[in-house]
Amino acid sequence: MTIYPPPQLTIDKPEKYVYLFGRELMPSSIPFIIGGITIDITAFDEQFTIQKALIVIDEDLKYRGISPPYQWQWNEKTWGIKTICVKAYDTSGNSAEKDIKILIFNI
């Protein structure tokens, strides 16, 4: 039985910066977002096709993509500490998952 590696997955945005309406202002210990932002992820698999990529905010599915670019414009009115979880699934049945905590104020 051949075991294949899971997809490669990164959260490209947000990173550890202060963001004002999606623009990076300065480094921060955690992503601090003021206003809306586009969440960007990269999902890649060397041997198989990415079947789907997901963006989940506090266990609420916000985005399901089947081809790049994998991105979602977050413009909802919200504030506080949130968890962004991203997932990627390939056609071999493997998956990868990453999450980050962010602080957001979009009122």
DSSP file (Angstrom, degrees, kcal/mol; ACC not computed):
  #  RESIDUE AA STRUCTURE BP1 BP2  ACC     N-H-->O    O-->H-N    N-H-->O    O-->H-N    TCO  KAPPA ALPHA  PHI   PSI    X-CA   Y-CA   Z-CA
    1    1 A M              0   0    0      0, 0.0     2,-0.4     0, 0.0     0, 0.0   0.000 360.0 360.0 360.0 126.7    0.0    0.0    0.0
    2    2 A T        -     0   0    0      2,-0.0     2,-0.6     0, 0.0     0, 0.0  -0.731 360.0-152.5 -89.7 131.9    1.4    3.4   -1.1
    3    3 A I        -     0   0    0     -2,-0.4     0, 0.0     0, 0.0     0, 0.0  -0.921  11.4-158.1-105.8 123.5    1.0    6.3    1.3
    4    4 A Y        -     0   0    0     -2,-0.6    -2,-0.0    88,-0.1     0, 0.0  -0.750  21.6-109.1-100.3 146.2    0.9    9.7   -0.3
    5    5 A P        -     0   0    0      0, 0.0    42,-0.1     0, 0.0    89,-0.1  -0.355  38.0-105.9 -69.8 154.0    1.8   12.9    1.5
    6    6 A P        -     0   0    0      0, 0.0    90,-0.1     0, 0.0    83,-0.1  -0.231  48.3 -78.1 -71.1 168.0   -1.1   15.3    2.2
    7    7 A P        -     0   0    0      0, 0.0     2,-0.4     0, 0.0    38,-0.2  -0.254  45.5-112.0 -60.9 154.3   -1.5   18.5    0.3
    8    8 A Q  E     -A   44   0A   0     36,-3.7    36,-2.6    -3,-0.1     2,-0.4  -0.778  42.2-175.7 -86.6 135.1    0.7   21.5    1.0
    9    9 A L  E     +A   43   0A   0     -2,-0.4     2,-0.3    34,-0.2    34,-0.2  -0.997  10.9 172.6-140.8 130.9   -1.3   24.3    2.6
   10   10 A T  E     -A   42   0A   0     32,-2.2    32,-2.2    -2,-0.4     2,-0.8  -0.982  30.8-134.0-136.1 150.3   -0.5   27.8    3.7
   11   11 A I  E     +A   41   0A   0     -2,-0.3    30,-0.2    30,-0.2    -2,-0.0  -0.916  25.5 178.7 -98.9 108.4   -2.4   30.8    4.9
   12   12 A D  E     +     0   0A   0     28,-1.7    29,-0.2    -2,-0.8    -1,-0.2   0.804  58.1  56.0 -83.1 -31.3   -1.0   33.7    2.9
   13   13 A K  E    S+A   40   0A   0     27,-1.8    27,-2.1     1,-0.3    -1,-0.3  -0.919  92.9  36.8-155.4 127.0   -3.2   36.4    4.3
   14   14 A P  S    S+     0   0    0      0, 0.0    -1,-0.3     0, 0.0     2,-0.2   0.372  75.1 163.7 -87.6 151.5   -3.7   37.4    7.1
   15   15 A E        -     0   0    0     -2,-0.1     2,-2.4    -3,-0.1    17,-0.2  -0.465  59.9 -56.4-113.4-169.0   -0.2   37.0    8.6
   16   16 A K  S    S+     0   0    0     -2,-0.2    12,-1.8    15,-0.1     2,-0.3  -0.451  99.2 104.9 -78.6  75.9    1.2   38.5   11.8
   17   17 A Y  E    S-C   27   0B   0     -2,-2.4    15,-2.4    10,-0.3     2,-0.5  -0.932  76.2-106.6-141.7 162.8    0.4   42.2   10.9
   18   18 A V  E     -Cd  26  32B   0      8,-2.9     7,-3.3    -2,-0.3     8,-0.8  -0.871  41.7-161.2 -88.0 128.4   -1.9   45.0   11.7
   19   19 A Y  E     -Cd  24  33B   0     13,-3.2    15,-2.6    -2,-0.5     2,-0.5  -0.930  15.6-165.4-115.4 136.8   -4.3   45.4    8.7
   20   20 A L  E >  S-Cd  23  34B   0      3,-2.2     3,-1.6    -2,-0.4    15,-0.2  -0.954  83.9 -26.6-119.7 108.5   -6.4   48.4    7.9
   21   21 A F  T 3  S-     0   0    0     13,-3.4    16,-0.2    -2,-0.5    14,-0.1   0.887 129.7 -45.8  50.5  44.7   -9.1   47.5    5.3
   22   22 A G  T 3  S+     0   0    0     12,-0.3     2,-0.4    14,-0.3    -1,-0.3   0.296 112.5 117.9  89.5  -9.1   -6.8   44.7    4.0
   23   23 A R  E <   -C   20   0B   0     -3,-1.6    -3,-2.2    14,-0.0     2,-0.3  -0.780  66.7-120.9 -96.8 134.4   -3.5   46.7    3.9
   24   24 A E  E     +C   19   0B   0     -2,-0.4    -5,-0.2    -5,-0.2    -1,-0.0  -0.548  34.7 170.3 -70.1 129.0   -0.6   45.7    6.0
   25   25 A L  E     -     0   0B   0     -7,-3.3    -1,-0.2     1,-0.4    -6,-0.1   0.806  58.6 -26.6-104.9 -48.5    0.5   48.5    8.4
   26   26 A M  E    S-C   18   0B   0     -8,-0.8    -8,-2.9     0, 0.0    -1,-0.4  -0.983  72.9 -77.9-163.3 158.5    3.0   47.0   10.7
   27   27 A P  E     -C   17   0B   0      0, 0.0   -10,-0.3     0, 0.0     2,-0.3  -0.252  47.6-177.1 -61.3 152.8    4.1   43.7   12.3
   28   28 A S        -     0   0    0    -12,-1.8   -10,-0.0     1,-0.1     4,-0.0  -0.959  40.1-115.2-147.3 160.2    2.0   42.3   15.2
   29   29 A S  S    S+     0   0    0     -2,-0.3   -13,-0.1     1,-0.1    -1,-0.1   0.813 105.7  10.1 -71.3 -28.7    2.1   39.3   17.5
   30   30 A I  S    S-     0   0    0    -15,-0.1     2,-0.2    70,-0.0    -1,-0.1  -0.954 103.4 -79.7-137.9 159.2   -1.1   38.1   16.0
   31   31 A P        -     0   0    0      0, 0.0    72,-2.6     0, 0.0     2,-0.5  -0.450  46.3-167.8 -59.5 126.2   -3.1   39.2   12.9
   32   32 A F  E     -de  18 103B   0    -15,-2.4   -13,-3.2    -2,-0.2     2,-0.5  -0.970   6.0-167.0-121.9 112.1   -5.0   42.3   14.0
   33   33 A I  E     -de  19 104B   0     70,-3.3    72,-2.7    -2,-0.5     2,-0.5  -0.883  14.1-173.4-113.2 125.3   -7.6   43.3   11.4
   34   34 A I  E     -de  20 105B   0    -15,-2.6   -13,-3.4    -2,-0.5   -12,-0.3  -0.971  68.4 -10.1-114.6 117.6   -9.5   46.6   11.3
   35   35 A G  S    S-     0   0    0     70,-2.6    70,-0.2    -2,-0.5   -13,-0.1  -0.480 110.7 -27.6  89.3-167.8  -12.2   46.5    8.6
   36   36 A G        -     0   0    0     -2,-0.2     2,-0.3    39,-0.1   -14,-0.3  -0.288  58.3-173.1 -79.6 167.0  -12.6   43.8    6.0
   37   37 A I  E     - B   0  74A   0     37,-1.6    37,-3.4   -16,-0.2     2,-0.6  -0.986  26.5-119.9-156.2 152.0   -9.9   41.6    4.5
   38   38 A T  E     - B   0  73A   0     -2,-0.3     2,-0.6    35,-0.3    35,-0.2  -0.885  26.6-143.7 -95.5 122.5   -9.4   39.1    1.8
   39   39 A I  E     - B   0  72A   0     33,-3.1    33,-2.0    -2,-0.6     2,-0.4  -0.777  20.3-168.0 -86.5 123.5   -8.3   35.7    3.2
   40   40 A D  E     +AB  13  71A   0    -27,-2.1   -27,-1.8    -2,-0.6   -28,-1.7  -0.940   8.8 176.0-115.8 132.3   -5.8   34.1    0.8
   41   41 A I  E     -AB  11  70A   0     29,-2.5    29,-0.7    -2,-0.4     2,-0.5  -0.955  19.9-144.6-131.2 155.3   -4.7   30.5    1.0
   42   42 A T  E     -A   10   0A   0    -32,-2.2   -32,-2.2    -2,-0.3     2,-0.4  -0.984  16.3-178.8-118.5 127.3   -2.5   28.3   -1.1
   43   43 A A  E     +A    9   0A   0     -2,-0.5     2,-0.3   -34,-0.2   -34,-0.2  -0.996  11.8 164.8-125.6 129.2   -3.2   24.6   -1.6
   44   44 A F  E     -A    8   0A   0    -36,-2.6   -36,-3.7    -2,-0.4     2,-0.4  -0.998  19.2-170.9-146.5 144.1   -0.9   22.5   -3.7
   45   45 A D        -     0   0    0     -2,-0.3     5,-0.1     3,-0.3    -2,-0.0  -0.987  13.8-154.6-137.8 127.8   -0.3   18.8   -4.2
   46   46 A E  S    S+     0   0    0     -2,-0.4    -1,-0.1     1,-0.2     3,-0.0   0.801  95.0  26.3 -71.5 -29.3    2.6   17.5   -6.3
   47   47 A Q  S    S+     0   0    0    -42,-0.1     2,-0.2     2,-0.0    -1,-0.2   0.703 122.1  34.7-108.8 -24.3    1.0   14.2   -7.2
   48   48 A F  S    S-     0   0    0     44,-0.0     2,-0.3     0, 0.0    -3,-0.3  -0.763  80.7 -98.3-128.8 171.5   -2.8   14.8   -7.1
   49   49 A T        -     0   0    0     -2,-0.2    42,-1.9    -5,-0.1     2,-0.6  -0.682  38.2-111.5 -89.3 143.2   -5.3   17.5   -7.9
   50   50 A I  E     -F   90   0B   0     -2,-0.3    40,-0.3    40,-0.2     3,-0.1  -0.658  29.2-168.7 -72.1 121.8   -6.7   19.6   -5.1
   51   51 A Q  E     -     0   0B   0     38,-2.8     2,-0.3    -2,-0.6    39,-0.2   0.883  63.6 -17.2 -81.1 -41.9  -10.4   18.6   -4.9
   52   52 A K  E     -F   89   0B   0     37,-1.5    37,-2.5     2,-0.0     2,-0.4  -0.981  50.8-151.0-162.1 154.5  -11.5   21.4   -2.7
   53   53 A A  E     -FG  88  65B   0     12,-2.4    12,-2.8    -2,-0.3     2,-0.3  -0.990  19.1-161.2-128.4 139.2  -10.2   24.1   -0.3
   54   54 A L  E     -FG  87  64B   0     33,-2.8    33,-1.9    -2,-0.4     2,-0.5  -0.914  13.6-159.0-124.1 147.0  -12.3   25.4    2.6
   55   55 A I  E     -FG  86  63B   0      8,-1.9     7,-2.8    -2,-0.3     8,-1.6  -0.996  18.0-175.9-121.9 123.8  -12.2   28.5    4.8
   56   56 A V  E     -FG  85  61B   0     29,-3.1    29,-3.1    -2,-0.5     2,-0.6  -0.975  12.1-161.0-123.9 129.9  -13.9   28.2    8.2
   57   57 A I  E >  S-FG  84  60B   0      3,-2.3     3,-1.8    -2,-0.4    27,-0.2  -0.956  79.6 -23.7-111.9 118.9  -14.4   30.9   10.7
   58   58 A D  T 3  S-     0   0    0     25,-2.6    -1,-0.2    -2,-0.6    26,-0.1   0.897 127.8 -49.6  44.9  50.3  -15.2   29.7   14.3
   59   59 A E  T 3  S+     0   0    0     24,-0.2     2,-0.6     1,-0.2    -1,-0.3   0.613 114.2 119.6  68.1  15.9  -16.6   26.4   12.9
   60   60 A D  E <   -G   57   0B   0     -3,-1.8    -3,-2.3     0, 0.0     2,-0.2  -0.947  65.9-129.0-113.2 112.5  -18.8   28.3   10.3
   61   61 A L  E     +G   56   0B   0     -2,-0.6    -5,-0.2    -5,-0.2     3,-0.1  -0.416  36.5 165.0 -63.5 123.7  -18.0   27.4    6.7
   62   62 A K  E     +     0   0B   0     -7,-2.8     2,-0.4     1,-0.3    -6,-0.2   0.673  59.1  24.3-110.8 -27.6  -17.5   30.6    4.7
   63   63 A Y  E     -G   55   0B   0     -8,-1.6    -8,-1.9     9,-0.1     2,-0.4  -1.000  47.4-177.7-148.0 138.8  -15.8   29.5    1.5
   64   64 A R  E     -G   54   0B   0     -2,-0.4     2,-0.3   -10,-0.2   -10,-0.2  -0.946  18.1-179.9-135.4 114.7  -15.5   26.3   -0.6
   65   65 A G  E     -G   53   0B   0    -12,-2.8   -12,-2.4    -2,-0.4     5,-0.1  -0.891  23.3-172.4-118.8 147.1  -13.3   26.5   -3.7
   66   66 A I  S    S+     0   0    0     -2,-0.3    -1,-0.1     1,-0.2     4,-0.1   0.442  76.7  27.9-114.2  -3.7  -12.4   24.0   -6.3
   67   67 A S  S    S-     0   0    0      2,-0.2    -1,-0.2   -14,-0.1   -14,-0.1  -0.988  93.7 -58.2-153.4 150.5   -9.8   25.9   -8.2
   68   68 A P  S    S+     0   0    0      0, 0.0     2,-0.1     0, 0.0   -26,-0.1  -0.308  96.5  62.8 -69.1 157.0   -7.2   28.6   -7.4
   69   69 A P        -     0   0    0      0, 0.0     2,-1.0     0, 0.0    -2,-0.2   0.458  68.9-162.8 -78.2 142.6   -7.1   31.3   -6.4
   70   70 A Y  E     +B   41   0A   0    -29,-0.7   -29,-2.5    -2,-0.1     2,-0.3  -0.810  35.6 133.0 -94.2 101.6   -8.5   30.2   -3.1
   71   71 A Q  E     -B   40   0A   0     -2,-1.0     2,-0.4   -31,-0.2   -31,-0.2  -0.997  36.2-162.6-152.8 151.8   -9.6   33.5   -1.4
   72   72 A W  E     -B   39   0A   0    -33,-2.0   -33,-3.1    -2,-0.3     2,-0.7  -0.995  21.0-131.8-140.6 130.2  -12.6   34.9    0.4
   73   73 A Q  E     -B   38   0A   0     -2,-0.4     2,-0.9   -35,-0.2   -35,-0.3  -0.732  20.4-155.9 -83.8 113.6  -13.5   38.5    1.0
   74   74 A W  E     +B   37   0A   0    -37,-3.4   -37,-1.6    -2,-0.7    -1,-0.0  -0.803  36.6 143.5 -96.0 101.1  -14.4   38.8    4.7
   75   75 A N        +     0   0    0     -2,-0.9    -1,-0.2   -39,-0.2   -39,-0.1   0.230  26.3 129.1-120.6   9.8  -16.7   41.9    5.0
   76   76 A E        -     0   0    0      1,-0.1     2,-0.7    -3,-0.1    -2,-0.0  -0.332  69.5-105.8 -67.5 148.1  -19.1   40.7    7.7
   77   77 A K        +     0   0    0     30,-0.1     2,-0.3    28,-0.0    30,-0.2  -0.662  68.3 131.7 -73.4 115.8  -19.7   42.9   10.7
   78   78 A T  E     - H   0 106B   0     28,-1.9    28,-3.0    -2,-0.7     2,-0.3  -0.982  31.6-172.0-160.5 160.8  -17.8   41.2   13.5
   79   79 A W  E     + H   0 105B   0     -2,-0.3    26,-0.2    26,-0.2     2,-0.2  -0.985  40.1  48.3-156.4 158.7  -15.3   41.8   16.3
   80   80 A G  E    S- H   0 104B   0     24,-2.2    24,-2.4    -2,-0.3     2,-0.5  -0.587  91.6 -28.8 110.3-170.4  -13.3   39.9   18.8
   81   81 A I  E     + H   0 103B   0     22,-0.2     2,-0.3    -2,-0.2    22,-0.2  -0.737  65.4 176.6 -86.5 127.5  -10.9   37.0   18.7
   82   82 A K  E     - H   0 102B   0     20,-2.3    20,-2.7    -2,-0.5     2,-0.5  -0.874  26.8-129.7-128.2 158.8  -11.7   34.5   16.0
   83   83 A T  E     - H   0 101B   0     -2,-0.3   -25,-2.6    18,-0.2     2,-0.6  -0.962  14.4-159.7-111.8 123.7  -10.2   31.3   14.6
   84   84 A I  E     -FH  57 100B   0     16,-2.8    16,-2.3    -2,-0.5     2,-0.5  -0.916  12.9-174.6 -99.6 121.1   -9.6   31.0   10.9
   85   85 A C  E     -FH  56  99B   0    -29,-3.1   -29,-3.1    -2,-0.6     2,-0.4  -0.971   3.0-168.2-117.3 129.2   -9.2   27.3    9.9
   86   86 A V  E     -FH  55  98B   0     12,-3.1    12,-2.3    -2,-0.5     2,-0.3  -0.929   4.7-173.6-118.3 144.4   -8.3   26.4    6.3
   87   87 A K  E     -FH  54  97B   0    -33,-1.9   -33,-2.8    -2,-0.4     2,-0.4  -0.974   7.8-166.2-136.9 147.6   -8.5   22.9    4.9
   88   88 A A  E     -FH  53  96B   0      8,-2.2     8,-2.1    -2,-0.3     2,-0.4  -0.999   2.9-166.8-135.7 140.3   -7.5   21.3    1.6
   89   89 A Y  E     -FH  52  95B   0    -37,-2.5   -38,-2.8    -2,-0.4   -37,-1.5  -0.982   7.4-155.5-125.9 135.2   -8.5   17.9    0.2
   90   90 A D  E >   -F   50   0B   0      4,-2.5     3,-1.6    -2,-0.4   -40,-0.2  -0.588  34.1-102.4-105.5 173.8   -6.8   16.1   -2.7
   91   91 A T  T 3  S+     0   0    0    -42,-1.9   -41,-0.1     1,-0.3    -1,-0.0   0.540 116.7  64.0 -74.7  -6.0   -8.2   13.5   -5.1
   92   92 A S  T 3  S-     0   0    0    -43,-0.2    -1,-0.3     2,-0.1   -88,-0.1   0.497 119.9-104.5 -90.5  -4.4   -6.4   10.7   -3.3
   93   93 A G  S <  S+     0   0    0     -3,-1.6     2,-0.1     1,-0.3    -2,-0.1   0.419  78.9 131.5  96.2  -0.8   -8.4   11.3   -0.1
   94   94 A N        -     0   0    0    -89,-0.1    -4,-2.5    -5,-0.0    -1,-0.3  -0.484  34.2-170.3 -81.7 156.3   -5.6   13.1    1.8
   95   95 A S  E     - H   0  89B   0     -6,-0.2     2,-0.3    -2,-0.1    -6,-0.2  -0.959  13.7-157.9-143.3 161.9   -6.2   16.4    3.6
   96   96 A A  E     - H   0  88B   0     -8,-2.1    -8,-2.2    -2,-0.3     2,-0.3  -0.970  10.1-168.9-137.4 152.3   -4.3   19.1    5.3
   97   97 A E  E     + H   0  87B   0     -2,-0.3     2,-0.3   -10,-0.2   -10,-0.2  -0.999   8.2 173.5-146.4 140.2   -5.5   21.7    7.9
   98   98 A K  E     - H   0  86B   0    -12,-2.3   -12,-3.1    -2,-0.3     2,-0.3  -0.982   7.6-172.1-140.4 150.7   -4.1   24.9    9.4
   99   99 A D  E     - H   0  85B   0     -2,-0.3     2,-0.3   -14,-0.2   -14,-0.2  -0.991   5.2-171.3-144.1 156.3   -5.6   27.4   11.7
  100  100 A I  E     - H   0  84B   0    -16,-2.3   -16,-2.8    -2,-0.3     2,-0.4  -0.979  22.3-127.1-139.8 151.6   -4.7   30.8   13.2
  101  101 A K  E     - H   0  83B   0     -2,-0.3     2,-0.3   -18,-0.2   -18,-0.2  -0.831  33.2-180.0 -95.6 139.5   -6.2   33.1   15.9
  102  102 A I  E     - H   0  82B   0    -20,-2.7   -20,-2.3    -2,-0.4     2,-0.5  -0.908  26.4-134.2-134.1 162.3   -6.9   36.6   14.8
  103  103 A L  E     -eH  32  81B   0    -72,-2.6   -70,-3.3    -2,-0.3     2,-0.4  -0.990  31.8-177.7-116.5 124.8   -8.3   39.8   16.4
  104  104 A I  E     -eH  33  80B   0    -24,-2.4   -24,-2.2    -2,-0.5     2,-0.4  -0.961  22.7-175.8-130.2 142.6  -10.8   41.6   14.2
  105  105 A F  E     +eH  34  79B   0    -72,-2.7   -70,-2.6    -2,-0.4     2,-0.3  -0.893  23.3 149.2-132.6 102.9  -12.8   44.8   14.5
  106  106 A N  E       H   0  78B   0    -28,-3.0   -28,-1.9    -2,-0.4   -72,-0.1  -0.782 360.0 360.0-135.2  89.1  -15.2   45.3   11.5
  107  107 A I              0   0    0     -2,-0.3   -30,-0.1   -30,-0.2    -1,-0.1   0.400 360.0 360.0-119.7 360.0  -18.3   47.2   12.7
